[in-house]
Amino acid sequence: MGNIKSSTLSKDILDDLKLNTKYTEGELSVWYQTFLKECPNGKITLEQFENIYSGFFPDADTKPYAQHVFRSFDINSDGTLDFMEYIIALHLTSSGKTKQKLEWAFSLYDVDGNGTINKHEVLEIVKAIFKMINEEEQKTLPEDENTPEKRTDKIWDYFGKKENDKLSEGEFIQDTMENKNILRLIQFEPQKIEHKLKRK
C-alpha cells in the first residue's frame, strides 16, 4: 500500500483493483481523480475520515464509530487510507459477498486486533452505533435491545457465549450467516454510508 501521488493509477494497482473488485477501469480512474482532488497527497487521514462521517450525520456523534471503521479499513495500520484501501473498503462493504462483508464486520468488532472478539468489544462498537441513532429512532427499538448493554447481551446470547467467552472469526461468520437476527443487531446501515462515500 504505497503512497500514491501520481495523477494516474499505476498499472499494477489498477489491475489489482479490477481483479479484486467489481469496478471497471473507467470508474476507478474517475474516482482516483476525485480522490486526489480531496487528498492531494494520496492519503485520507483519520481526521478527514471523521469529517466525512460527521457530514452525513450532522446531529449525531459519529466520531467513535468513524474511528472504528477507519481502523478496520486501514489494512497496513499506517494511520491513513490510500486509494487502494479506500476502494477495497467500498467494495467489501457495499458490493462484496456476504462472507467478505462479515470478515470486515469481524475486523470492526475485533477492537484490539487479537483475532477474537469478547463481549466488552461488542459493547464498545454497539455504544458507538447508538451514538449514530437519534432519540426518535431509539424509541422505536424493542424493549430488549433499546440500550447498548441490552443489545450486546442479546447479541452475545445469540452467539451462545458466556460472559467471559471469546468469539473466533469462524464462529462469528458461521453464526451470523445462520442467524439473521445477529446480522440485524451488529450492523448500522453500512450501505447507506458507503454509497455516500462512493459518491463523494
Backbone as a printed PyTorch tensor [residue, N CA C, xyz], in Angstrom:
tensor([[[  0.8400,  -1.1920,   0.0000],
         [  0.0000,   0.0000,   0.0000],
         [  0.8790,   1.2480,   0.0000]],

        [[  1.5390,   1.4910,  -1.0870],
         [  2.4510,   2.6260,  -1.1220],
         [  1.7310,   3.9420,  -1.2300]],

        [[  2.4810,   5.0170,  -1.0660],
         [  1.9040,   6.3520,  -1.1830],
         [  1.6720,   6.6650,  -2.6540]],

        [[  0.4230,   6.9470,  -3.0210],
         [  0.0780,   7.1680,  -4.4240],
         [ -0.1000,   8.6610,  -4.6520]],

        [[  0.7740,   9.2660,  -5.4330],
         [  0.6570,  10.7110,  -5.6830],
         [  0.5380,  11.0320,  -7.1640]],

        [[  0.8460,  10.0480,  -8.0190],
         [  0.7700,  10.2720,  -9.4640],
         [ -0.6620,  10.6110,  -9.8570]],

        [[ -0.8090,  11.3700, -10.9480],
         [ -2.1470,  11.7610, -11.3990],
         [ -2.8790,  10.6070, -12.0800]],

        [[ -2.1560,   9.5270, -12.3670],
         [ -2.7980,   8.3400, -12.9350],
         [ -2.4330,   7.1200, -12.0860]],

        [[ -3.3460,   6.1800, -12.0500],
         [ -3.1010,   4.9520, -11.3000],
         [ -2.0570,   4.0920, -11.9940]],

        [[ -1.1960,   3.4620, -11.2090],
         [ -0.2200,   2.5610, -11.8100],
         [ -0.9510,   1.3290, -12.3420]],

        [[ -0.3430,   0.6960, -13.3430],
         [ -0.9710,  -0.4780, -13.9530],
         [ -1.1520,  -1.5870, -12.9240]],

        [[ -0.1770,  -1.7740, -12.0390],
         [ -0.2640,  -2.8320, -11.0260],
         [ -1.4600,  -2.6250, -10.1130]],

        [[ -1.6310,  -1.3830,  -9.6190],
         [ -2.7430,  -1.0900,  -8.7150],
         [ -4.0720,  -1.2170,  -9.4460]],

        [[ -4.1180,  -0.7140, -10.6800],
         [ -5.3330,  -0.7930, -11.4780],
         [ -5.7230,  -2.2500, -11.7180]],

        [[ -4.7530,  -3.0750, -12.1090],
         [ -5.0300,  -4.4920, -12.3590],
         [ -5.4880,  -5.1930, -11.0840]],

        [[ -4.8510,  -4.8530,  -9.9710],
         [ -5.1990,  -5.4590,  -8.6820],
         [ -6.6390,  -5.1190,  -8.3030]],

        [[ -7.0080,  -3.8520,  -8.4660],
         [ -8.3590,  -3.4190,  -8.1010],
         [ -9.4110,  -4.0070,  -9.0370]],

        [[ -9.0930,  -4.1040, -10.3150],
         [-10.0480,  -4.7030, -11.2590],
         [-10.2590,  -6.1870, -10.9370]],

        [[ -9.1950,  -6.8380, -10.4730],
         [ -9.2690,  -8.2580, -10.1450],
         [-10.0560,  -8.5010,  -8.8570]],

        [[ -9.9090,  -7.5990,  -7.8840],
         [-10.4610,  -7.8250,  -6.5510],
         [-11.7570,  -7.0710,  -6.2520]],

        [[-12.2180,  -6.2550,  -7.1980],
         [-13.4840,  -5.5460,  -7.0170],
         [-14.3070,  -5.6820,  -8.2920]],

        [[-15.5130,  -5.1640,  -8.2620],
         [-16.3870,  -5.2380,  -9.4460],
         [-16.2380,  -3.9980, -10.3240]],

        [[-15.3640,  -3.0710,  -9.9420],
         [-15.3060,  -1.7770, -10.6190],
         [-14.4950,  -1.8540, -11.9130]],

        [[-14.9060,  -1.0310, -12.8880],
         [-14.2330,  -1.0040, -14.1870],
         [-13.0460,  -0.0420, -14.1410]],

        [[-12.2030,  -0.1470, -15.1490],
         [-11.0460,   0.7440, -15.2490],
         [-11.4990,   2.2040, -15.3270]],

        [[-12.5690,   2.4520, -16.0680],
         [-13.0890,   3.8160, -16.1930],
         [-13.5670,   4.3760, -14.8620]],

        [[-14.3210,   3.5680, -14.1320],
         [-14.8150,   4.0070, -12.8160],
         [-13.6540,   4.2970, -11.8730]],

        [[-12.6920,   3.4050, -11.8470],
         [-11.5480,   3.5640, -10.9440],
         [-10.7510,   4.8190, -11.2810]],

        [[-10.5750,   5.0930, -12.5610],
         [ -9.8140,   6.2720, -12.9760],
         [-10.5250,   7.5590, -12.5720]],

        [[-11.8440,   7.5950, -12.7600],
         [-12.6170,   8.7800, -12.3680],
         [-12.5630,   8.9830, -10.8480]],

        [[-12.7640,   7.8880, -10.0930],
         [-12.7380,   8.0050,  -8.6320],
         [-11.3580,   8.4230,  -8.1290]],

        [[-10.3230,   7.9590,  -8.8330],
         [ -8.9720,   8.3190,  -8.4110],
         [ -8.7300,   9.8200,  -8.5740]],

        [[ -9.2350,  10.3950,  -9.6710],
         [ -9.0770,  11.8450,  -9.8730],
         [ -9.8170,  12.6230,  -8.7770]],

        [[-11.0200,  12.1750,  -8.4370],
         [-11.7840,  12.8130,  -7.3570],
         [-11.0530,  12.6660,  -6.0330]],

        [[-10.5190,  11.4800,  -5.8030],
         [ -9.7760,  11.1870,  -4.5730],
         [ -8.5830,  12.1330,  -4.4370]],

        [[ -7.8560,  12.3210,  -5.5390],
         [ -6.6720,  13.1940,  -5.4930],
         [ -7.0310,  14.6640,  -5.2680]],

        [[ -8.1890,  15.0910,  -5.7750],
         [ -8.6080,  16.4820,  -5.5510],
         [ -8.8310,  16.7390,  -4.0690]],

        [[ -9.4150,  15.7490,  -3.3850],
         [ -9.6980,  15.9170,  -1.9610],
         [ -8.4990,  15.5530,  -1.0960]],

        [[ -7.6560,  14.6840,  -1.5990],
         [ -6.4800,  14.2290,  -0.8320],
         [ -5.2590,  14.2640,  -1.7590]],

        [[ -4.7020,  15.4430,  -1.9990],
         [ -3.6060,  15.5930,  -2.9660],
         [ -2.3810,  14.7300,  -2.6780]],

        [[ -2.1790,  14.3710,  -1.3990],
         [ -1.0040,  13.5440,  -1.0870],
         [ -1.2930,  12.0610,  -1.2130]],

        [[ -2.5190,  11.7190,  -1.6830],
         [ -2.8470,  10.3230,  -1.9140],
         [ -3.2600,   9.5540,  -0.6830]],

        [[ -3.5610,  10.2550,   0.4060],
         [ -3.9300,   9.5940,   1.6630],
         [ -5.1200,  10.2880,   2.3100]],

        [[ -5.9940,   9.4910,   2.9340],
         [ -7.0560,  10.0390,   3.7770],
         [ -6.6280,   9.8560,   5.2220]],

        [[ -6.6180,  10.9380,   5.9800],
         [ -6.2690,  10.8340,   7.3940],
         [ -7.5160,  10.4930,   8.2070]],

        [[ -7.2960,  10.0900,   9.4430],
         [ -8.4140,   9.7970,  10.3390],
         [ -9.3060,  11.0200,  10.4950]],

        [[ -8.7000,  12.1800,  10.6430],
         [ -9.4780,  13.4120,  10.8150],
         [-10.3740,  13.6770,   9.6010]],

        [[ -9.8230,  13.4860,   8.3930],
         [-10.6220,  13.6690,   7.1760],
         [-11.7730,  12.6650,   7.1240]],

        [[-11.4830,  11.4490,   7.5260],
         [-12.4980,  10.4000,   7.5250],
         [-13.6080,  10.7230,   8.5250]],

        [[-13.2220,  11.1970,   9.6930],
         [-14.2060,  11.6040,  10.7050],
         [-15.0890,  12.7350,  10.1700]],

        [[-14.4900,  13.6550,   9.4320],
         [-15.2540,  14.7750,   8.8670],
         [-16.2700,  14.2960,   7.8340]],

        [[-15.8860,  13.2740,   7.0470],
         [-16.8160,  12.6910,   6.0770],
         [-18.0460,  12.1610,   6.8070]],

        [[-17.8180,  11.4130,   7.8730],
         [-18.9270,  10.8350,   8.6290],
         [-19.7790,  11.9070,   9.2840]],

        [[-19.1410,  12.9100,   9.8550],
         [-19.9170,  13.9520,  10.5360],
         [-20.7810,  14.7220,   9.5420]],

        [[-20.3390,  14.7990,   8.2860],
         [-21.1430,  15.4540,   7.2610],
         [-22.4050,  14.6750,   6.9250]],

        [[-22.3350,  13.3490,   7.0460],
         [-23.5000,  12.5180,   6.7720],
         [-24.5260,  12.5960,   7.8940]],

        [[-24.0440,  12.7260,   9.1220],
         [-24.9190,  12.7020,  10.3000],
         [-24.6170,  13.9050,  11.1890]],

        [[-25.0110,  15.1030,  10.7480],
         [-24.6480,  16.3270,  11.4750],
         [-25.2030,  16.4150,  12.8920]],

        [[-26.2650,  15.6740,  13.1700],
         [-26.8770,  15.7410,  14.5010],
         [-26.4560,  14.5900,  15.4040]],

        [[-25.5200,  13.7840,  14.9470],
         [-25.0920,  12.6180,  15.7270],
         [-23.6190,  12.7390,  16.0900]],

        [[-23.2210,  11.9700,  17.0980],
         [-21.8130,  11.8900,  17.4790],
         [-21.2000,  10.7210,  16.7140]],

        [[-20.6200,  11.0210,  15.5620],
         [-20.1210,   9.9790,  14.6670],
         [-18.6760,   9.5660,  14.9410]],

        [[-17.9870,  10.3320,  15.7590],
         [-16.5390,  10.1440,  15.9110],
         [-16.1530,   8.7240,  16.3550]],

        [[-16.7720,   8.1670,  17.4150],
         [-16.3480,   6.8210,  17.8430],
         [-16.5250,   5.7670,  16.7580]],

        [[-17.6750,   5.7850,  16.0690],
         [-17.9170,   4.7820,  15.0300],
         [-16.9690,   4.9840,  13.8580]],

        [[-16.7810,   6.2390,  13.4560],
         [-15.8770,   6.5260,  12.3360],
         [-14.4610,   6.0470,  12.6410]],

        [[-14.0210,   6.2000,  13.8800],
         [-12.6770,   5.7580,  14.2540],
         [-12.5390,   4.2420,  14.1130]],

        [[-13.5800,   3.5160,  14.5190],
         [-13.5340,   2.0540,  14.4120],
         [-13.5860,   1.6110,  12.9530]],

        [[-14.4090,   2.2610,  12.1470],
         [-14.4870,   1.9150,  10.7220],
         [-13.1470,   2.1990,  10.0450]],

        [[-12.5680,   3.3510,  10.3520],
         [-11.2720,   3.7160,   9.7860],
         [-10.2230,   2.6540,  10.1410]],

        [[-10.1900,   2.2590,  11.4050],
         [ -9.2390,   1.2300,  11.8500],
         [ -9.4120,  -0.0500,  11.0460]],

        [[-10.6680,  -0.4470,  10.8050],
         [-10.9170,  -1.6980,  10.0840],
         [-10.5430,  -1.5890,   8.6060]],

        [[-10.5670,  -0.3710,   8.0550],
         [-10.1940,  -0.1540,   6.6600],
         [ -8.6800,  -0.0060,   6.4700]],

        [[ -7.9900,   0.4260,   7.5100],
         [ -6.5520,   0.7170,   7.4330],
         [ -5.7660,  -0.5940,   7.4770]],

        [[ -5.7170,  -1.2530,   6.3440],
         [ -5.1760,  -2.6120,   6.2620],
         [ -3.7310,  -2.6920,   6.7540]],

        [[ -2.9080,  -1.7000,   6.3910],
         [ -1.4940,  -1.7660,   6.7810],
         [ -1.1920,  -1.0060,   8.0640]],

        [[ -2.2410,  -0.5290,   8.7430],
         [ -2.1140,   0.1130,  10.0650],
         [ -1.1250,   1.2770,  10.0810]],

        [[ -1.1420,   2.0930,   8.9990],
         [ -0.2170,   3.2340,   8.9750],
         [ -0.9050,   4.5480,   9.3620]],

        [[ -2.1740,   4.4600,   9.7850],
         [ -2.8780,   5.6550,  10.2390],
         [ -3.4860,   6.4800,   9.1220]],

        [[ -3.4310,   5.9720,   7.8810],
         [ -4.0520,   6.6490,   6.7370],
         [ -4.6900,   5.5960,   5.8350]],

        [[ -5.5510,   6.0630,   4.9360],
         [ -6.1010,   5.1880,   3.9050],
         [ -5.5930,   5.6530,   2.5570]],

        [[ -4.9370,   4.7700,   1.8170],
         [ -4.5680,   5.1260,   0.4570],
         [ -5.7110,   4.7230,  -0.4770]],

        [[ -5.5720,   5.0120,  -1.7570],
         [ -6.6710,   4.7960,  -2.6920],
         [ -7.0740,   3.3250,  -2.7560]],

        [[ -6.0880,   2.4310,  -2.7200],
         [ -6.4070,   1.0080,  -2.8060],
         [ -7.2290,   0.5620,  -1.5940]],

        [[ -6.8190,   0.9710,  -0.4010],
         [ -7.5680,   0.6120,   0.8110],
         [ -8.9850,   1.1840,   0.7500]],

        [[ -9.0910,   2.4110,   0.2690],
         [-10.3750,   3.1030,   0.1660],
         [-11.3320,   2.3470,  -0.7570]],

        [[-10.8510,   1.9600,  -1.9400],
         [-11.6970,   1.2760,  -2.9250],
         [-12.0530,  -0.1330,  -2.4580]],

        [[-11.0900,  -0.8460,  -1.9100],
         [-11.3830,  -2.2010,  -1.4190],
         [-12.4140,  -2.1460,  -0.2940]],

        [[-12.2970,  -1.1320,   0.5600],
         [-13.2620,  -0.9580,   1.6480],
         [-14.6630,  -0.7110,   1.0920]],

        [[-14.7630,   0.1610,   0.0850],
         [-16.0640,   0.4270,  -0.5340],
         [-16.6490,  -0.8360,  -1.1490]],

        [[-15.7980,  -1.5840,  -1.8260],
         [-16.2670,  -2.8070,  -2.4660],
         [-16.7800,  -3.8130,  -1.4410]],

        [[-16.0030,  -4.0410,  -0.3940],
         [-16.3750,  -5.0440,   0.5990],
         [-17.6770,  -4.6920,   1.3020]],

        [[-17.8390,  -3.4160,   1.6540],
         [-18.9890,  -3.0300,   2.4700],
         [-20.2510,  -2.7930,   1.6540]],

        [[-20.1130,  -2.4320,   0.3800],
         [-21.3230,  -2.1390,  -0.3970],
         [-21.6090,  -3.1660,  -1.4860]],

        [[-20.5900,  -3.9010,  -1.9140],
         [-20.7860,  -4.8100,  -3.0480],
         [-20.2490,  -6.2110,  -2.8080]],

        [[-19.4990,  -6.3780,  -1.7510],
         [-18.8580,  -7.6650,  -1.5190],
         [-19.8490,  -8.7790,  -1.2060]],

        [[-19.3690, -10.0120,  -1.2920],
         [-20.1890, -11.1640,  -0.9340],
         [-20.4170, -11.1600,   0.5700]],

        [[-21.4460, -11.8860,   0.9930],
         [-21.8100, -11.9000,   2.4150],
         [-20.6140, -12.2670,   3.2870]],

        [[-19.8700, -13.2890,   2.8880],
         [-18.7270, -13.7300,   3.6950],
         [-17.6740, -12.6150,   3.7930]],

        [[-17.4470, -11.9070,   2.6820],
         [-16.4750, -10.8060,   2.7090],
         [-16.9360,  -9.6950,   3.6430]],

        [[-18.2380,  -9.3810,   3.6050],
         [-18.7710,  -8.3400,   4.4780],
         [-18.6300,  -8.7420,   5.9390]],

        [[-18.8410, -10.0290,   6.2150],
         [-18.7360, -10.4940,   7.6000],
         [-17.2820, -10.5310,   8.0660]],

        [[-16.3720, -10.8050,   7.1540],
         [-14.9470, -10.7290,   7.5030],
         [-14.5970,  -9.2980,   7.9020]],

        [[-15.1460,  -8.3310,   7.1450],
         [-14.9150,  -6.9300,   7.5050],
         [-15.5770,  -6.6060,   8.8460]],

        [[-16.8210,  -7.0670,   9.0390],
         [-17.5330,  -6.8040,  10.2940],
         [-16.7490,  -7.3690,  11.4750]],

        [[-16.1580,  -8.5470,  11.2890],
         [-15.3550,  -9.1310,  12.3700],
         [-14.1800,  -8.2170,  12.7100]],

        [[-13.5080,  -7.6900,  11.6740],
         [-12.3680,  -6.8020,  11.9350],
         [-12.8180,  -5.5240,  12.6290]],

        [[-14.0560,  -5.0900,  12.3510],
         [-14.5970,  -3.9080,  13.0220],
         [-14.7820,  -4.1800,  14.5060]],

        [[-15.3400,  -5.3320,  14.8370],
         [-15.6190,  -5.6790,  16.2370],
         [-14.3770,  -6.1560,  16.9880]],

        [[-13.3610,  -6.6210,  16.2550],
         [-12.1100,  -7.0550,  16.9090],
         [-11.2680,  -5.8200,  17.2160]],

        [[-11.6790,  -5.0900,  18.2340],
         [-11.1140,  -3.7720,  18.5280],
         [ -9.6070,  -3.8230,  18.7760]],

        [[ -9.1480,  -4.8340,  19.5170],
         [ -7.7090,  -4.8840,  19.8270],
         [ -6.9030,  -5.6650,  18.7960]],

        [[ -7.5860,  -6.1880,  17.7650],
         [ -6.8860,  -6.8560,  16.6750],
         [ -6.2070,  -8.1590,  17.0340]],

        [[ -6.7070,  -8.8460,  18.0800],
         [ -6.0270, -10.0750,  18.5140],
         [ -6.6160, -11.3400,  17.8930]],

        [[ -7.5770, -11.1810,  16.9710],
         [ -8.1210, -12.3380,  16.2750],
         [ -9.3350, -12.9660,  16.9240]],

        [[ -9.7690, -12.4210,  18.0570],
         [-11.0010, -12.8790,  18.6980],
         [-11.8010, -11.6580,  19.1630]],

        [[-13.0890, -11.8910,  19.4190],
         [-13.9640, -10.8320,  19.9240],
         [-14.4630, -11.2270,  21.3050]],

        [[-14.4210, -10.2890,  22.2480],
         [-15.0450, -10.5490,  23.5440],
         [-16.2600,  -9.6420,  23.7160]],

        [[-17.0000,  -9.8760,  24.7750],
         [-18.2510,  -9.1340,  24.9660],
         [-17.9990,  -7.6390,  25.1550]],

        [[-16.8960,  -7.2890,  25.7970],
         [-16.5720,  -5.8770,  26.0030],
         [-16.3700,  -5.1660,  24.6600]],

        [[-15.7320,  -5.8550,  23.6950],
         [-15.5140,  -5.2560,  22.3730],
         [-16.8420,  -5.0560,  21.6440]],

        [[-17.7310,  -6.0300,  21.7720],
         [-19.0550,  -5.8840,  21.1590],
         [-19.7540,  -4.6620,  21.7400]],

        [[-19.6890,  -4.5100,  23.0560],
         [-20.3360,  -3.3710,  23.7090],
         [-19.7370,  -2.0520,  23.2290]],

        [[-18.4220,  -2.0140,  23.0460],
         [-17.7700,  -0.7860,  22.5840],
         [-18.2890,  -0.3550,  21.2100]],

        [[-18.4280,  -1.3180,  20.2920],
         [-18.9270,  -0.9820,  18.9570],
         [-20.4120,  -0.6280,  19.0050]],

        [[-21.1910,  -1.3810,  19.7810],
         [-22.6300,  -1.1010,  19.8740],
         [-22.8670,   0.2870,  20.4760]],

        [[-22.0600,   0.6740,  21.4500],
         [-22.1760,   2.0290,  22.0190],
         [-21.9070,   3.0810,  20.9400]],

        [[-20.9080,   2.8250,  20.1000],
         [-20.5970,   3.7610,  19.0050],
         [-21.7490,   3.8300,  18.0110]],

        [[-22.3770,   2.6840,  17.7420],
         [-23.5290,   2.6540,  16.8340],
         [-24.6880,   3.4560,  17.4210]],

        [[-24.9220,   3.2990,  18.7160],
         [-26.0440,   4.0010,  19.3490],
         [-25.8740,   5.5190,  19.2890]],

        [[-24.6370,   5.9800,  19.2790],
         [-24.4070,   7.4210,  19.1730],
         [-24.7760,   7.9540,  17.7940]],

        [[-24.9320,   7.0340,  16.8320],
         [-25.3200,   7.4180,  15.4780],
         [-26.8370,   7.3870,  15.3000]],

        [[-27.5490,   6.8180,  16.2690],
         [-29.0070,   6.6750,  16.1640],
         [-29.6660,   7.7960,  16.9670]],

        [[-30.5390,   8.5520,  16.3370],
         [-31.1750,   9.6520,  17.0680],
         [-32.2060,   9.1310,  18.0660]],

        [[-32.6310,  10.0130,  18.9700],
         [-33.5140,   9.6060,  20.0670],
         [-34.8390,   9.0480,  19.5550]],

        [[-35.3580,   9.6310,  18.4910],
         [-36.6410,   9.1530,  17.9540],
         [-36.5240,   7.7150,  17.4600]],

        [[-35.4170,   7.4080,  16.7680],
         [-35.2000,   6.0430,  16.2860],
         [-35.0220,   5.0830,  17.4540]],

        [[-34.2990,   5.5360,  18.4870],
         [-34.0730,   4.6800,  19.6500],
         [-35.3820,   4.3090,  20.3310]],

        [[-36.3420,   5.2250,  20.3110],
         [-37.6420,   4.9710,  20.9530],
         [-38.4160,   3.8600,  20.2470]],

        [[-38.0910,   3.6200,  18.9790],
         [-38.8100,   2.5930,  18.2160],
         [-38.1950,   1.1990,  18.3730]],

        [[-37.0550,   1.1230,  19.0560],
         [-36.3770,  -0.1670,  19.2120],
         [-37.1240,  -1.0390,  20.2240]],

        [[-37.0840,  -2.3690,  20.0310],
         [-37.7050,  -3.2740,  21.0040],
         [-37.1110,  -3.0750,  22.3960]],

        [[-37.9050,  -3.3500,  23.4020],
         [-37.5040,  -3.1380,  24.7980],
         [-36.2020,  -3.8630,  25.1540]],

        [[-36.0160,  -5.0540,  24.5750],
         [-34.8500,  -5.8520,  24.9630],
         [-33.5880,  -5.5210,  24.1610]],

        [[-33.6520,  -4.4350,  23.3610],
         [-32.4350,  -4.0150,  22.6510],
         [-32.3570,  -2.5000,  22.4970]],

        [[-32.9810,  -1.7620,  23.4100],
         [-33.0360,  -0.2980,  23.2760],
         [-31.9400,   0.4400,  24.0310]],

        [[-30.9600,  -0.3090,  24.5500],
         [-29.7490,   0.3030,  25.1040],
         [-28.5560,  -0.5030,  24.5880]],

        [[-27.3690,   0.0890,  24.5760],
         [-26.2000,  -0.6750,  24.1230],
         [-25.9820,  -1.9510,  24.9310]],

        [[-26.2180,  -1.8670,  26.2330],
         [-25.9990,  -3.0310,  27.0950],
         [-26.9820,  -4.1540,  26.7670]],

        [[-28.2640,  -3.7940,  26.5840],
         [-29.2760,  -4.8110,  26.2510],
         [-29.0000,  -5.4380,  24.8910]],

        [[-28.6410,  -4.5960,  23.9280],
         [-28.3630,  -5.1320,  22.5860],
         [-27.1470,  -6.0490,  22.6210]],

        [[-26.1260,  -5.6680,  23.3650],
         [-24.9250,  -6.5000,  23.4760],
         [-25.2550,  -7.8350,  24.1300]],

        [[-26.0610,  -7.7990,  25.1980],
         [-26.4820,  -9.0480,  25.8520],
         [-27.2010,  -9.9570,  24.8560]],

        [[-28.0630,  -9.3660,  24.0500],
         [-28.8430, -10.1400,  23.0810],
         [-27.9310, -10.7470,  22.0240]],

        [[-26.9730,  -9.9620,  21.5170],
         [-26.0050, -10.4730,  20.5290],
         [-25.2200, -11.6330,  21.1140]],

        [[-24.7080, -11.4380,  22.3220],
         [-23.8560, -12.4410,  22.9610],
         [-24.6490, -13.7240,  23.2180]],

        [[-25.9250, -13.5780,  23.5970],
         [-26.7890, -14.7460,  23.8130],
         [-27.0150, -15.5020,  22.5050]],

        [[-27.2370, -14.7540,  21.4070],
         [-27.4380, -15.4000,  20.1030],
         [-26.2100, -16.2220,  19.7080]],

        [[-25.0190, -15.7270,  20.0710],
         [-23.7960, -16.4730,  19.7730],
         [-23.6060, -17.6440,  20.7350]],

        [[-24.4320, -17.7170,  21.7760],
         [-24.3370, -18.8130,  22.7440],
         [-23.1080, -18.7280,  23.6230]],

        [[-22.6660, -17.4940,  23.8850],
         [-21.4460, -17.2950,  24.6530],
         [-21.7360, -16.8620,  26.0860]],

        [[-20.8560, -17.2880,  26.9930],
         [-20.9350, -16.8360,  28.3860],
         [-20.1930, -15.5150,  28.5200]],

        [[-20.3480, -14.8790,  29.6700],
         [-19.8360, -13.5270,  29.9050],
         [-18.3820, -13.3450,  29.4770]],

        [[-17.4980, -14.2650,  29.8540],
         [-16.0630, -14.0930,  29.6040],
         [-15.5380, -14.9190,  28.4340]],

        [[-16.4520, -15.4760,  27.6350],
         [-16.0330, -16.2520,  26.4610],
         [-15.4880, -15.3300,  25.3700]],

        [[-14.8230, -15.9590,  24.4040],
         [-14.3420, -15.2250,  23.2310],
         [-14.9180, -15.8660,  21.9810]],

        [[-14.9690, -15.0680,  20.9130],
         [-15.5870, -15.4890,  19.6630],
         [-14.5320, -15.4390,  18.5700]],

        [[-14.3270, -16.5680,  17.8720],
         [-13.3640, -16.5970,  16.7730],
         [-14.0220, -16.0530,  15.5010]],

        [[-13.1980, -15.7420,  14.5070],
         [-13.7380, -15.2440,  13.2430],
         [-14.6330, -16.2840,  12.5850]],

        [[-14.2120, -17.5570,  12.6280],
         [-15.0150, -18.6170,  12.0200],
         [-16.3890, -18.7340,  12.6670]],

        [[-16.4250, -18.6960,  13.9930],
         [-17.6990, -18.7530,  14.7160],
         [-18.5660, -17.5470,  14.3750]],

        [[-17.9430, -16.3800,  14.3580],
         [-18.6610, -15.1420,  14.0780],
         [-19.3360, -15.2080,  12.7130]],

        [[-18.5850, -15.6300,  11.6910],
         [-19.1170, -15.6800,  10.3330],
         [-20.2050, -16.7450,  10.2130]],

        [[-19.9320, -17.9430,  10.7140],
         [-20.8950, -19.0370,  10.5820],
         [-22.2010, -18.7200,  11.3130]],

        [[-22.0980, -18.2690,  12.5720],
         [-23.3100, -17.9960,  13.3650],
         [-24.1110, -16.8450,  12.7760]],

        [[-23.4240, -15.8200,  12.2580],
         [-24.1330, -14.6760,  11.6860],
         [-24.8200, -15.0570,  10.3850]],

        [[-24.1760, -15.9130,   9.5860],
         [-24.7970, -16.3660,   8.3400],
         [-26.0200, -17.2380,   8.6160]],

        [[-25.9990, -17.9430,   9.7490],
         [-27.0990, -18.8500,  10.0850],
         [-28.2200, -18.1520,  10.8470]],

        [[-27.9590, -16.9590,  11.3860],
         [-28.9570, -16.2700,  12.2110],
         [-29.0620, -14.8070,  11.7940]],

        [[-30.1020, -14.4960,  11.0370],
         [-30.2710, -13.1340,  10.5240],
         [-30.4830, -12.1140,  11.6430]],

        [[-30.9200, -12.5730,  12.8110],
         [-31.0930, -11.6570,  13.9450],
         [-29.7570, -11.0630,  14.3810]],

        [[-28.7100, -11.8830,  14.3290],
         [-27.3830, -11.3780,  14.6930],
         [-26.9630, -10.2920,  13.7160]],

        [[-27.1340, -10.5700,  12.4150],
         [-26.7460,  -9.5980,  11.3890],
         [-27.4630,  -8.2710,  11.6030]],

        [[-28.7520,  -8.3340,  11.8990],
         [-29.5320,  -7.1140,  12.1220],
         [-28.9980,  -6.3300,  13.3220]],

        [[-28.5780,  -7.0350,  14.3490],
         [-28.1570,  -6.3730,  15.5890],
         [-26.7400,  -5.8130,  15.5290]],

        [[-25.8840,  -6.3830,  14.6860],
         [-24.4820,  -5.9440,  14.6900],
         [-24.1900,  -4.8330,  13.6960]],

        [[-25.1070,  -4.5950,  12.7430],
         [-24.7670,  -3.6270,  11.7060],
         [-25.4980,  -2.3130,  11.8940]],

        [[-24.9340,  -1.2950,  11.2410],
         [-25.5770,   0.0150,  11.2440],
         [-25.6520,   0.5340,   9.8270]],

        [[-26.6550,   0.1080,   9.0860],
         [-26.9140,   0.5690,   7.7250],
         [-25.6290,   0.8920,   6.9700]],

        [[-24.6980,  -0.0570,   6.8460],
         [-23.4170,   0.2790,   6.2070],
         [-23.5570,   0.7800,   4.7860]],

        [[-24.5320,   0.2390,   4.0460],
         [-24.6460,   0.6610,   2.6410],
         [-25.0550,   2.1210,   2.5450]],

        [[-25.8650,   2.5760,   3.4900],
         [-26.2780,   3.9870,   3.4770],
         [-25.0500,   4.8900,   3.5130]],

        [[-24.0900,   4.5200,   4.3390],
         [-22.8790,   5.3190,   4.4780],
         [-21.9470,   5.1180,   3.2870]],

        [[-21.7480,   3.8690,   2.8980],
         [-20.7570,   3.5940,   1.8660],
         [-21.1620,   4.1470,   0.5100]],

        [[-22.4730,   4.1510,   0.2050],
         [-22.8900,   4.7250,  -1.0680],
         [-22.6350,   6.2220,  -1.0860]],

        [[-22.7880,   6.8690,   0.0500],
         [-22.4930,   8.2900,   0.1270],
         [-20.9910,   8.5250,  -0.0290]],

        [[-20.2050,   7.6600,   0.5760],
         [-18.7560,   7.7730,   0.4450],
         [-18.3480,   7.6290,  -1.0200]],

        [[-19.0020,   6.7090,  -1.7050],
         [-18.6470,   6.4250,  -3.1000],
         [-18.9700,   7.6180,  -4.0020]],

        [[-20.0310,   8.3240,  -3.6450],
         [-20.4070,   9.4770,  -4.4620],
         [-19.5950,  10.7190,  -4.1170]],

        [[-18.8720,  10.6760,  -3.0160],
         [-18.1720,  11.8650,  -2.5290],
         [-17.1540,  12.3520,  -3.5240]]])
